[in-house]
């Protein structure tokens, strides 16, 4: 007598997504180890741990360090996008104070803002609450703040506001930068789309807003953007409203 083993067949699309997620996870692990070594040695070179550098050598060490950190950002964001697309991102919604999560994001981005001589201003009613994942919401707000700070001229302010609209809360991040051409507004959330020239040292990865929108969708929300040349940019994050946490 023989035993038969019955297994539920997987659809080709499911196999492809699982294989992609595993491949990206393995690749990210291998790349992260090499990148950490590059960043570490570049830091030591830049600090002249192996001897004094001339200006050209110091600039070369700086360029390597900036490029390695940018590549690290791309790896981390691409891996997180893959987790979302394959359903592997863990989301744990809970009642969150909007003022509290905004305050934390502002504190985390404070050093970046000070380096750019940009002021962060938050105006959030203390009673507002959202049903969202604390970790992902904080990450999302930091992505939006990082983008706003980057495109803000020195001495300007980035403002965060929040207001309820029915069963959702709108959290807005507004900068006083140069704004975006209407022709590009439909593409700013596309993967690897960036308005920065690729040869600029501080060029973006083109994945920040793409990741932010996916995180918002994963929590039952959305993101929209309004901008025009010379008027700055406002990004609005919408997340489900709930009663304030006890």
Secondary structure, 3 states (H helix, E strand, C coil): CCCCCCCCCCCHHHHHHHHHHHHHHHHHHHHHHHHHHHHHHHHHHHCCCCCCCCHHHHHHHHHHHHHHHHHHHHHHHHHHHHHHHCCCCCCCCEEEEHHHHHHHHHHHCHHHHHHCCCEEEEEECCCCEEEECHHHHHHHHHHHHHHHHHCCCCCCEEEEEEEEECCEEEEEEEECCCCCCHHHHHHCCCCCCCCCCCCCCCCCCCCHHHHHHHHHHHCCCEEEEEECCCCCEEEEEEEEECCCCC
